[in-house]
Amino acid sequence: MKQVLDVHGMTCGHCEKSVTTAIKLLDPQAEVRIDRGQNRVEVNSTQTREALAEAIREEGYQVAA
């Protein structure tokens, strides 16, 4: 299922990698696309939106509701 998350605090490529890694640890099969300029993370995953958001929050980024 495709989820679109509004993630704030990503400022560089390392940030993108951290967010991607957090999602992939939760769901190794997830497809992740990040648009840092739009603060947008698109995830195609079987995980719930809240589970994905929590994994990203644990990395120190803010996820809008």
Secondary structure, DSSP 4 states (H G I P E B T S, - for coil): -EEEEEEE---SHHHHHHHHHHHHHH-TT-EEEEEGGGTEEEEE-SS-HHHHHHHHHHTT-EE--
